[in-house]
Amino acid sequence: MTDNVAIVTGAGRGIGLEVCRQLAERGMTVILTAQDLEKAKAAAEQLVGEGLDVISKTLDVSNDESVRGLAAELEQEFGILDVLVNNAAAYADW
């Protein structure tokens, strides 16, 4: 693993997935998050298959417990976070 750790929210597909790919290609350990753990795992497996250092985690940015839980888990595992890309969006019924 590298000393540089990034987390990308809403990364199960699209722009978030591509951001994960590009950060990992630059040598970072990337935490790929999505609300649905199975989708996160599938996306991460795709990038791992390309030889990239990507780890899947579940995260619901609209849920304080989910955010705090993942923050504590990452602090325990890595101690530091170098990059945060908040790609996730929460639907607002305006």
VONU-949526 format. One record per residue: residue number from 1; residue in one letter; chain; x, y, z of N, C-alpha, C, CB in turn. Coordinates in pm, 1 decimal, always signed. Atoms other than C-alpha are relative to their C-alpha. Last residue first. Glycine has a CB too. Layout:
// residues N
<n NUM; res A; chain A; n.x X; n.y Y; n.z Z; ca.x X; ca.y Y; ca.z Z; c.x X; c.y Y; c.z Z; cb.x X; cb.y Y; cb.z Z>
...
// end
This chain:
// residues 94
<n 94; res W; chain A; n.x +27.4; n.y -142.2; n.z -12.0; ca.x -3765.2; ca.y +2053.3; ca.z -354.9; c.x -130.8; c.y +29.3; c.z -62.4; cb.x +108.8; cb.y +84.0; cb.z -63.2>
<n 93; res D; chain A; n.x +131.6; n.y -15.2; n.z +58.4; ca.x -3735.9; ca.y +1680.0; ca.z -292.2; c.x -44.3; c.y +145.0; c.z +19.1; cb.x -101.9; cb.y -99.5; cb.z +63.8>
<n 92; res A; chain A; n.x +80.8; n.y -95.7; n.z -76.5; ca.x -3361.7; ca.y +1667.2; ca.z -229.2; c.x -132.3; c.y +18.9; c.z -72.2; cb.x +74.3; cb.y +137.1; cb.z +17.7>
<n 91; res Y; chain A; n.x +117.6; n.y -54.3; n.z +66.4; ca.x -3176.9; ca.y +1361.2; ca.z -353.3; c.x -76.7; c.y +92.1; c.z +94.0; cb.x -90.8; cb.y -113.0; cb.z -49.7>
<n 90; res A; chain A; n.x +121.2; n.y +40.6; n.z -70.1; ca.x -2838.8; ca.y +1312.7; ca.z -193.9; c.x -118.0; c.y +67.5; c.z -67.3; cb.x +6.6; cb.y +36.3; cb.z +151.8>
<n 89; res A; chain A; n.x +104.5; n.y -101.3; n.z -8.0; ca.x -2539.1; ca.y +1332.0; ca.z -419.7; c.x -118.2; c.y -59.1; c.z +75.1; cb.x -42.4; cb.y +49.4; cb.z -141.8>
<n 88; res A; chain A; n.x +135.5; n.y +46.0; n.z -31.0; ca.x -2217.6; ca.y +1141.1; ca.z -399.5; c.x -96.0; c.y +118.0; c.z +8.3; cb.x -1.5; cb.y -79.0; cb.z +132.1>
<n 87; res N; chain A; n.x +74.0; n.y +13.5; n.z +124.3; ca.x -1906.3; ca.y +1273.4; ca.z -575.6; c.x -145.1; c.y -39.6; c.z +24.7; cb.x +67.0; cb.y -102.0; cb.z -89.6>
<n 86; res N; chain A; n.x +140.7; n.y +20.1; n.z -33.0; ca.x -1734.8; ca.y +1397.3; ca.z -262.6; c.x -82.1; c.y +5.1; c.z -128.2; cb.x -49.7; cb.y +106.6; cb.z +101.9>
<n 85; res V; chain A; n.x +77.0; n.y -42.9; n.z +116.3; ca.x -1369.3; ca.y +1347.9; ca.z -350.6; c.x -145.6; c.y -33.3; c.z +30.7; cb.x +49.9; cb.y -69.9; cb.z -133.9>
<n 84; res L; chain A; n.x +143.1; n.y +29.2; n.z -6.6; ca.x -1161.3; ca.y +1336.5; ca.z -33.7; c.x -64.8; c.y +56.4; c.z -125.1; cb.x -65.5; cb.y +59.8; cb.z +129.5>
<n 83; res V; chain A; n.x +87.7; n.y -56.4; n.z +102.4; ca.x -782.6; ca.y +1314.6; ca.z -58.5; c.x -143.0; c.y -44.2; c.z +27.1; cb.x +44.9; cb.y -43.4; cb.z -142.4>
<n 82; res D; chain A; n.x -65.5; n.y -106.7; n.z +74.4; ca.x -505.2; ca.y +1260.3; ca.z +197.6; c.x -93.5; c.y +71.4; c.z -97.0; cb.x +117.1; cb.y -55.7; cb.z -75.3>
<n 81; res L; chain A; n.x +64.7; n.y -5.1; n.z +130.8; ca.x -684.5; ca.y +1057.8; ca.z +462.7; c.x +59.1; c.y +119.5; c.z -72.9; cb.x -157.6; cb.y +10.7; cb.z +11.8>
<n 80; res I; chain A; n.x +6.7; n.y -129.7; n.z +66.9; ca.x -487.2; ca.y +960.2; ca.z +769.5; c.x -73.1; c.y -15.2; c.z -133.0; cb.x +142.1; cb.y +58.6; cb.z -21.8>
<n 79; res G; chain A; n.x -50.3; n.y -107.3; n.z -83.1; ca.x -460.6; ca.y +683.3; ca.z +1028.2; c.x -14.0; c.y +138.9; c.z -60.6; cb.x +141.3; cb.y -25.1; cb.z +30.5>
<n 78; res F; chain A; n.x -101.6; n.y -77.0; n.z +71.1; ca.x -498.1; ca.y +410.1; ca.z +767.3; c.x +60.7; c.y +113.6; c.z +81.2; cb.x -58.5; cb.y +55.6; cb.z -124.5>
<n 77; res E; chain A; n.x -73.6; n.y +76.8; n.z +100.1; ca.x -698.2; ca.y +127.2; ca.z +926.7; c.x +117.2; c.y +76.7; c.z -61.1; cb.x -93.6; cb.y -42.8; cb.z -109.1>
<n 76; res Q; chain A; n.x -61.4; n.y +118.5; n.z -61.5; ca.x -816.6; ca.y +287.3; ca.z +1250.5; c.x +92.5; c.y -70.7; c.z -99.9; cb.x -109.4; cb.y -97.9; cb.z +50.5>
<n 75; res E; chain A; n.x -102.1; n.y -50.6; n.z -92.8; ca.x -881.1; ca.y +625.2; ca.z +1087.4; c.x +76.0; c.y -115.7; c.z +63.7; cb.x -64.5; cb.y +88.0; cb.z +109.4>
<n 74; res L; chain A; n.x -114.8; n.y -42.5; n.z +79.0; ca.x -1056.8; ca.y +447.4; ca.z +801.1; c.x +111.9; c.y +56.7; c.z +87.4; cb.x -43.1; cb.y +103.5; cb.z -102.2>
<n 73; res E; chain A; n.x -62.3; n.y +118.5; n.z +60.2; ca.x -1289.4; ca.y +261.4; ca.z +1037.3; c.x +125.5; c.y +37.7; c.z -77.7; cb.x -99.4; cb.y -71.8; cb.z -92.5>
<n 72; res A; chain A; n.x -70.0; n.y +70.2; n.z -108.5; ca.x -1362.5; ca.y +573.6; ca.z +1241.7; c.x +74.6; c.y -121.8; c.z -54.3; cb.x -99.7; cb.y -43.4; cb.z +110.2>
<n 71; res A; chain A; n.x -113.0; n.y -84.4; n.z -41.4; ca.x -1447.7; ca.y +771.4; ca.z +927.9; c.x +82.2; c.y -69.3; c.z +108.1; cb.x -50.2; cb.y +137.0; cb.z +51.2>
<n 70; res L; chain A; n.x -106.2; n.y +18.0; n.z +98.3; ca.x -1661.7; ca.y +482.7; ca.z +800.0; c.x +122.4; c.y +83.6; c.z +37.2; cb.x -49.9; cb.y +37.6; cb.z -140.6>
<n 69; res G; chain A; n.x -51.4; n.y +137.2; n.z -5.8; ca.x -1864.8; ca.y +477.8; ca.z +1117.9; c.x +113.8; c.y -22.9; c.z -96.8; cb.x -110.5; cb.y -98.5; cb.z -28.4>
<n 68; res R; chain A; n.x -86.2; n.y +12.7; n.z -119.0; ca.x -1899.7; ca.y +854.5; ca.z +1133.8; c.x +62.9; c.y -138.3; c.z +8.6; cb.x -80.2; cb.y +28.3; cb.z +127.8>
<n 67; res V; chain A; n.x -118.8; n.y -83.6; n.z +20.0; ca.x -2030.8; ca.y +871.2; ca.z +776.7; c.x +95.7; c.y -14.5; c.z +117.9; cb.x -39.9; cb.y +148.2; cb.z -18.6>
<n 66; res S; chain A; n.x -79.2; n.y +61.7; n.z +105.3; ca.x -2272.2; ca.y +579.3; ca.z +820.2; c.x +130.6; c.y +76.4; c.z -20.3; cb.x -79.8; cb.y -5.7; cb.z -131.1>
<n 65; res E; chain A; n.x -61.7; n.y +120.3; n.z -57.1; ca.x -2396.7; ca.y +716.0; ca.z +1151.4; c.x +89.7; c.y -69.5; c.z -101.5; cb.x -107.7; cb.y -97.1; cb.z +49.4>
<n 64; res D; chain A; n.x -112.0; n.y -36.8; n.z -88.0; ca.x -2455.3; ca.y +1060.1; ca.z +998.1; c.x +71.5; c.y -121.6; c.z +58.1; cb.x -49.8; cb.y +88.0; cb.z +113.3>
<n 63; res N; chain A; n.x +19.5; n.y +63.7; n.z -129.9; ca.x -2669.5; ca.y +918.0; ca.z +715.9; c.x +122.1; c.y +26.0; c.z +87.9; cb.x -24.8; cb.y -152.6; cb.z -16.0>
<n 62; res S; chain A; n.x +114.7; n.y -65.4; n.z -63.4; ca.x -2705.9; ca.y +1130.8; ca.z +399.9; c.x -28.4; c.y -54.8; c.z +139.7; cb.x -123.3; cb.y -16.1; cb.z -86.9>
<n 61; res V; chain A; n.x -37.9; n.y -134.0; n.z -44.0; ca.x -2354.6; ca.y +1037.6; ca.z +286.5; c.x -114.5; c.y +76.0; c.z +65.4; cb.x +51.9; cb.y +78.8; cb.z -116.6>
<n 60; res D; chain A; n.x +118.3; n.y -80.0; n.z +32.1; ca.x -2452.5; ca.y +670.1; ca.z +276.8; c.x +27.2; c.y +139.5; c.z +54.1; cb.x -133.2; cb.y -62.2; cb.z +61.4>
<n 59; res L; chain A; n.x +13.8; n.y -132.6; n.z -59.0; ca.x -2128.4; ca.y +475.4; ca.z +266.4; c.x -127.4; c.y +65.8; c.z -50.5; cb.x +122.8; cb.y +87.6; cb.z -32.4>
<n 58; res T; chain A; n.x +134.0; n.y -56.5; n.z +12.0; ca.x -2037.9; ca.y +113.9; ca.z +195.3; c.x -3.7; c.y +135.1; c.z +70.6; cb.x -106.7; cb.y -96.3; cb.z +59.3>
<n 57; res K; chain A; n.x +67.6; n.y -22.2; n.z -128.4; ca.x -1674.8; ca.y +28.0; ca.z +142.1; c.x -139.3; c.y +53.4; c.z -27.7; cb.x +80.5; cb.y +98.9; cb.z +90.9>
<n 56; res S; chain A; n.x +140.9; n.y -40.8; n.z -1.0; ca.x -1471.5; ca.y -105.1; ca.z -149.6; c.x -51.7; c.y +11.9; c.z +142.9; cb.x -85.9; cb.y -100.4; cb.z -79.2>
<n 55; res I; chain A; n.x +73.6; n.y +71.0; n.z -104.7; ca.x -1092.2; ca.y -105.1; ca.z -160.6; c.x -143.0; c.y +50.3; c.z +0.7; cb.x +66.5; cb.y +19.4; cb.z +139.9>
<n 54; res V; chain A; n.x +132.1; n.y -54.9; n.z -26.7; ca.x -883.8; ca.y -5.3; ca.z -463.6; c.x -71.9; c.y -91.4; c.z +99.0; cb.x -82.1; cb.y +15.6; cb.z -131.6>
<n 53; res D; chain A; n.x +19.6; n.y +16.6; n.z -144.6; ca.x -512.5; ca.y -56.5; ca.z -527.2; c.x -130.0; c.y +69.7; c.z +40.6; cb.x +121.8; cb.y +57.7; cb.z +80.7>
<n 52; res L; chain A; n.x +3.2; n.y -121.3; n.z -82.1; ca.x -505.7; ca.y -93.9; ca.z -907.0; c.x -33.3; c.y -31.6; c.z +144.6; cb.x -101.2; cb.y +99.2; cb.z -55.7>
<n 51; res G; chain A; n.x -124.1; n.y -11.8; n.z -75.9; ca.x -394.5; ca.y -394.1; ca.z -1111.8; c.x +6.6; c.y +119.5; c.z +92.2; cb.x +113.5; cb.y +5.8; cb.z -92.8>
<n 50; res E; chain A; n.x -91.8; n.y -79.4; n.z +81.5; ca.x -665.9; ca.y -364.2; ca.z -1376.4; c.x +133.0; c.y +22.4; c.z +72.4; cb.x -63.9; cb.y +135.0; cb.z -36.0>
<n 49; res G; chain A; n.x -34.3; n.y +82.7; n.z +116.1; ca.x -855.1; ca.y -645.6; ca.z -1204.6; c.x +93.8; c.y +70.5; c.z -96.5; cb.x -125.3; cb.y -40.9; cb.z -73.1>
<n 48; res V; chain A; n.x -103.1; n.y +90.8; n.z -51.5; ca.x -842.5; ca.y -430.7; ca.z -890.0; c.x +47.3; c.y -92.0; c.z -113.1; cb.x -54.4; cb.y -84.1; cb.z +120.5>
<n 47; res L; chain A; n.x -125.5; n.y -75.3; n.z -5.5; ca.x -1031.5; ca.y -171.4; ca.z -1092.3; c.x +114.7; c.y -84.4; c.z +53.6; cb.x -16.9; cb.y +123.9; cb.z +86.2>
<n 46; res Q; chain A; n.x -36.3; n.y -38.6; n.z +135.8; ca.x -1311.8; ca.y -411.1; ca.z -1189.5; c.x +135.5; c.y +70.5; c.z -0.4; cb.x -108.2; cb.y +91.0; cb.z -61.5>
<n 45; res E; chain A; n.x -58.3; n.y +119.7; n.z +61.2; ca.x -1315.0; ca.y -558.6; ca.z -840.4; c.x +44.3; c.y +28.2; c.z -143.7; cb.x -101.0; cb.y -116.5; cb.z +2.4>
<n 44; res A; chain A; n.x -137.3; n.y +12.5; n.z -48.2; ca.x -1371.5; ca.y -207.2; ca.z -701.8; c.x +69.7; c.y -120.2; c.z -63.5; cb.x +2.0; cb.y -12.4; cb.z +153.0>
<n 43; res A; chain A; n.x -79.1; n.y -106.7; n.z +61.6; ca.x -1679.5; ca.y -158.5; ca.z -919.5; c.x +146.3; c.y -11.0; c.z +41.3; cb.x -56.1; cb.y +138.2; cb.z +38.7>
<n 42; res A; chain A; n.x -12.5; n.y +29.0; n.z +143.0; ca.x -1824.7; ca.y -496.0; ca.z -820.7; c.x +86.5; c.y +104.0; c.z -70.5; cb.x -138.4; cb.y -5.7; cb.z -65.3>
<n 41; res K; chain A; n.x -91.7; n.y +113.2; n.z +18.1; ca.x -1751.4; ca.y -437.1; ca.z -452.0; c.x +22.3; c.y -29.9; c.z -147.9; cb.x -54.2; cb.y -124.7; cb.z +70.9>
<n 40; res A; chain A; n.x -135.2; n.y -47.5; n.z -30.2; ca.x -1911.6; ca.y -91.6; ca.z -457.0; c.x +101.8; c.y -111.5; c.z -22.9; cb.x +8.5; cb.y +51.3; cb.z +145.6>
<n 39; res K; chain A; n.x -40.6; n.y -83.5; n.z +113.1; ca.x -2220.1; ca.y -230.3; ca.z -630.5; c.x +141.5; c.y +53.2; c.z +20.3; cb.x -98.3; cb.y +116.8; cb.z -18.9>
<n 38; res E; chain A; n.x -23.7; n.y +90.5; n.z +112.9; ca.x -2243.8; ca.y -508.2; ca.z -370.0; c.x +42.7; c.y +78.0; c.z -124.4; cb.x -126.5; cb.y -82.8; cb.z -30.0>
<n 37; res L; chain A; n.x -130.8; n.y +63.6; n.z -12.2; ca.x -2197.2; ca.y -255.9; ca.z -89.1; c.x +29.6; c.y -91.9; c.z -117.8; cb.x +8.0; cb.y -78.3; cb.z +129.8>
<n 36; res D; chain A; n.x +20.8; n.y +143.2; n.z +15.3; ca.x -2493.0; ca.y -42.8; ca.z -203.3; c.x +136.3; c.y -69.3; c.z -1.2; cb.x -80.4; cb.y -31.7; cb.z -130.2>
<n 35; res Q; chain A; n.x +102.7; n.y +38.9; n.z -96.5; ca.x -2459.7; ca.y +311.7; ca.z -74.5; c.x -19.6; c.y -150.7; c.z +1.8; cb.x -132.2; cb.y +69.3; cb.z -31.9>
<n 34; res A; chain A; n.x +133.5; n.y -9.7; n.z +58.1; ca.x -2133.0; ca.y +352.4; ca.z -262.3; c.x -99.2; c.y -40.8; c.z +108.0; cb.x -14.4; cb.y -90.1; cb.z -128.7>
<n 33; res T; chain A; n.x +120.7; n.y +16.1; n.z -80.7; ca.x -1770.9; ca.y +397.7; ca.z -168.0; c.x -126.9; c.y +15.8; c.z -83.3; cb.x -0.5; cb.y +100.7; cb.z +113.9>
<n 32; res L; chain A; n.x +113.8; n.y -21.0; n.z +88.9; ca.x -1437.6; ca.y +338.4; ca.z -342.0; c.x -126.1; c.y -24.8; c.z +81.7; cb.x +6.4; cb.y -94.1; cb.z -126.6>
<n 31; res I; chain A; n.x +117.8; n.y +57.4; n.z -63.4; ca.x -1147.7; ca.y +375.3; ca.z -98.8; c.x -119.1; c.y +39.1; c.z -86.2; cb.x -16.8; cb.y +49.6; cb.z +149.2>
<n 30; res V; chain A; n.x +128.7; n.y -67.1; n.z +17.4; ca.x -841.5; ca.y +443.6; ca.z -312.6; c.x -110.4; c.y -80.2; c.z +68.7; cb.x -32.2; cb.y +18.8; cb.z -150.4>
<n 29; res T; chain A; n.x +96.7; n.y +98.8; n.z -46.3; ca.x -481.6; ca.y +360.1; ca.z -223.3; c.x -133.9; c.y +71.2; c.z -0.9; cb.x +36.2; cb.y -58.2; cb.z +144.0>
<n 28; res M; chain A; n.x +70.9; n.y -14.2; n.z -127.0; ca.x -289.8; ca.y +609.3; ca.z -432.6; c.x -77.2; c.y -127.5; c.z +33.8; cb.x -95.7; cb.y +120.1; cb.z -5.1>
<n 27; res G; chain A; n.x -67.3; n.y +65.1; n.z -111.6; ca.x -30.2; ca.y +532.0; ca.z -697.0; c.x -68.8; c.y +11.9; c.z +134.2; cb.x +134.0; cb.y +53.8; cb.z +12.3>
<n 26; res R; chain A; n.x -105.5; n.y -89.2; n.z -48.0; ca.x -129.2; ca.y +773.3; ca.z -972.9; c.x +64.4; c.y -51.8; c.z +128.4; cb.x -56.3; cb.y +139.6; cb.z +23.3>
<n 25; res E; chain A; n.x -106.3; n.y +3.3; n.z +100.6; ca.x -326.3; ca.y +497.0; ca.z -1145.5; c.x +117.2; c.y +89.3; c.z +39.1; cb.x -54.6; cb.y +42.7; cb.z -135.9>
<n 24; res A; chain A; n.x -74.9; n.y +124.4; n.z -21.3; ca.x -524.1; ca.y +470.4; ca.z -821.8; c.x +113.3; c.y -13.5; c.z -100.8; cb.x -93.5; cb.y -121.3; cb.z -9.7>
<n 23; res L; chain A; n.x -78.2; n.y -15.1; n.z -124.0; ca.x -626.4; ca.y +836.1; ca.z -847.1; c.x +85.2; c.y -124.2; c.z +25.1; cb.x -93.7; cb.y +25.5; cb.z +120.9>
<n 22; res Q; chain A; n.x -109.8; n.y -93.0; n.z +23.3; ca.x -726.4; ca.y +792.5; ca.z -1212.1; c.x +85.1; c.y +23.0; c.z +125.1; cb.x -54.6; cb.y +132.1; cb.z -49.4>
<n 21; res R; chain A; n.x -99.8; n.y +56.6; n.z +91.6; ca.x -929.8; ca.y +478.5; ca.z -1153.1; c.x +120.5; c.y +93.7; c.z -12.5; cb.x -62.5; cb.y -25.9; cb.z -139.4>
<n 20; res C; chain A; n.x -71.4; n.y +106.2; n.z -72.4; ca.x -1109.7; ca.y +621.5; ca.z -851.3; c.x +112.1; c.y -57.3; c.z -86.2; cb.x -97.5; cb.y -112.5; cb.z +42.1>
<n 19; res V; chain A; n.x -88.5; n.y -70.6; n.z -94.1; ca.x -1197.3; ca.y +936.0; ca.z -1047.8; c.x +81.2; c.y -101.9; c.z +79.4; cb.x -82.2; cb.y +91.7; cb.z +96.4>
<n 18; res E; chain A; n.x -115.6; n.y -47.7; n.z +76.6; ca.x -1332.5; ca.y +711.3; ca.z -1324.8; c.x +97.6; c.y +78.2; c.z +87.7; cb.x -46.4; cb.y +87.5; cb.z -116.5>
<n 17; res L; chain A; n.x -82.4; n.y +116.0; n.z +34.2; ca.x -1556.5; ca.y +529.0; ca.z -1079.8; c.x +124.9; c.y +43.1; c.z -76.1; cb.x -80.6; cb.y -100.8; cb.z -83.4>
<n 16; res G; chain A; n.x -65.3; n.y +46.9; n.z -122.3; ca.x -1687.0; ca.y +855.8; ca.z -939.9; c.x +92.7; c.y -117.4; c.z -24.8; cb.x -103.5; cb.y -38.7; cb.z +102.1>
<n 15; res I; chain A; n.x -110.1; n.y -90.0; n.z -34.0; ca.x -1755.9; ca.y +994.2; ca.z -1286.8; c.x +75.1; c.y -48.3; c.z +123.5; cb.x -52.5; cb.y +141.7; cb.z +22.8>
<n 14; res G; chain A; n.x -13.7; n.y -133.0; n.z +57.4; ca.x -1969.4; ca.y +699.3; ca.z -1391.9; c.x +124.3; c.y +76.8; c.z +41.9; cb.x -117.7; cb.y +79.0; cb.z +35.1>
<n 13; res R; chain A; n.x +8.9; n.y -8.2; n.z +146.4; ca.x -2019.9; ca.y +403.4; ca.z -1162.5; c.x +33.0; c.y +142.9; c.z -44.0; cb.x -142.8; cb.y -42.0; cb.z -50.5>
<n 12; res G; chain A; n.x +36.8; n.y +128.1; n.z +57.7; ca.x -2001.4; ca.y +279.8; ca.z -803.3; c.x -5.4; c.y -1.4; c.z -151.0; cb.x -130.2; cb.y -41.4; cb.z +52.7>
<n 11; res A; chain A; n.x -97.7; n.y +42.1; n.z +100.3; ca.x -1809.7; ca.y +586.4; ca.z -689.5; c.x -33.4; c.y -132.5; c.z -67.0; cb.x +134.6; cb.y -10.0; cb.z +62.9>
<n 10; res G; chain A; n.x +82.8; n.y +16.8; n.z +119.4; ca.x -2069.8; ca.y +780.5; ca.z -495.1; c.x +79.7; c.y -50.4; c.z -118.1; cb.x -66.5; cb.y +130.0; cb.z -36.1>
<n 9; res T; chain A; n.x +138.3; n.y +35.7; n.z -31.3; ca.x -1803.3; ca.y +889.1; ca.z -248.0; c.x -79.3; c.y -11.4; c.z -130.5; cb.x -65.0; cb.y +105.6; cb.z +95.6>
<n 8; res V; chain A; n.x +90.0; n.y -57.8; n.z +99.7; ca.x -1434.8; ca.y +878.6; ca.z -337.6; c.x -140.1; c.y -48.0; c.z +34.2; cb.x +40.9; cb.y -40.4; cb.z -147.4>
<n 7; res I; chain A; n.x +133.5; n.y +56.2; n.z -4.8; ca.x -1179.7; ca.y +825.1; ca.z -63.2; c.x -85.1; c.y +73.2; c.z -102.5; cb.x -61.2; cb.y +10.7; cb.z +143.0>
<n 6; res A; chain A; n.x +109.9; n.y -83.3; n.z +49.7; ca.x -808.9; ca.y +879.0; ca.z -111.5; c.x -131.0; c.y -74.0; c.z +21.5; cb.x +19.3; cb.y +35.6; cb.z -150.9>
<n 5; res V; chain A; n.x +130.8; n.y +65.0; n.z -2.7; ca.x -506.5; ca.y +741.5; ca.z +73.9; c.x -106.2; c.y +99.9; c.z -44.9; cb.x -32.4; cb.y -55.0; cb.z +142.0>
<n 4; res N; chain A; n.x +105.9; n.y -91.0; n.z +42.8; ca.x -144.3; ca.y +832.2; ca.z +9.8; c.x -131.8; c.y -74.1; c.z -11.9; cb.x +35.8; cb.y +66.3; cb.z -133.4>
<n 3; res D; chain A; n.x +25.9; n.y -91.9; n.z -110.1; ca.x +116.5; ca.y +641.0; ca.z +211.2; c.x -114.5; c.y +94.1; c.z -32.4; cb.x +124.9; cb.y +79.8; cb.z +32.9>
<n 2; res T; chain A; n.x -69.3; n.y -128.2; n.z +7.4; ca.x +97.3; ca.y +359.7; ca.z -39.6; c.x -28.3; c.y +82.5; c.z +124.5; cb.x -41.9; cb.y +77.2; cb.z -126.0>
<n 1; res M; chain A; n.x +82.9; n.y -119.7; n.z +0.0; ca.x +0.0; ca.y +0.0; ca.z +0.0; c.x +86.9; c.y +125.5; c.z +0.0; cb.x -94.0; cb.y +0.1; cb.z +121.2>
// end
